[in-house]
């Protein structure tokens, strides 16, 4: 049975980096942008389109998808099916970390994987500081981007899954990165895996 770690995260919380560091310590692949590349290859859509279509906003892609379903599958439906297939194939290959893309929901009933679903978060002020420093933008600009991306991620996740994005009961471990180095957060996750007998 393959152990798969999925990471959902608030924007600016450092979740992607946590995933990469955990994967590095475990010696297993971490799929993030690589996942987008694989979906783009299989679908024939441009990577930018795949990335944008993977996080809907109400009134944007989502409304379009809902209104056009009467005429058959939309591009978003097609991408979702391909995404599910790619995630399942990656999980079948062996243990890995998968960041985002509803991987926790896609793999929920797979009898061949042992899932550990993480949610990485932090207070808004901490995320603004991190994102502002990372992108060299003003706190106001960083906050606007954070709120936009979080809204899109929640809309996408809530639409395609039967769970609620950010609801603690949907995850095995929720980690607040505020006041911690990302490397220490990764150590915390690794310790959790040890306690679960998964490492």
HUKALIN-V653880 format. One record per backbone hydrogen bond with DSSP energy under -0.5 kcal/mol. NH is the residue of the N-H (numbers start at 0). CO is the residue of the C=O. Records with the same first field share a line. If there is no record, write none. Layout:
BEGIN
NH->CO, CO
END
This chain:
BEGIN
1->111
3->1, 113
4->95
5->3, 115
6->97
7->5, 117
9->119
12->9
17->13
18->14
19->15
20->16
21->17
22->18
23->19
24->20
25->21
26->22
27->22
28->94
30->96
31->29
34->31
35->31
36->32
37->33
38->34
39->35
40->36
41->37
42->38
43->39
49->45
50->46
51->47
52->48
53->49
54->51
59->56
61->56
62->56
63->59
64->60
65->61
66->62
67->63
68->64, 65
70->67
71->68
77->73
78->74
79->75
80->76
81->77
82->78
83->79
84->80
85->81
86->82
87->83
88->84
89->85
90->86
91->87
92->88
93->89
95->2
96->28
97->4
98->30
99->6, 97
102->99
104->101
105->101
106->102
107->104
109->106
110->108
112->109
113->1
114->112
115->3
117->5, 115
118->172
119->7
120->174
126->122
127->123
128->124
129->125
130->126
131->127
132->128
133->129
134->130
135->131
136->131
141->137
142->138
143->139
144->140
145->141
146->142
147->143
148->144
149->145
150->146
151->147
152->148
153->149
154->150
155->151
156->152
157->153
158->154
159->155
160->156
166->163
167->165
169->166
170->167
171->116
172->116
174->118
176->120, 174
179->176
183->180
184->180
185->181
186->182
187->183
188->184
189->185
190->186
191->187
192->188
193->189
194->190
195->191
196->193
197->192
198->192
END
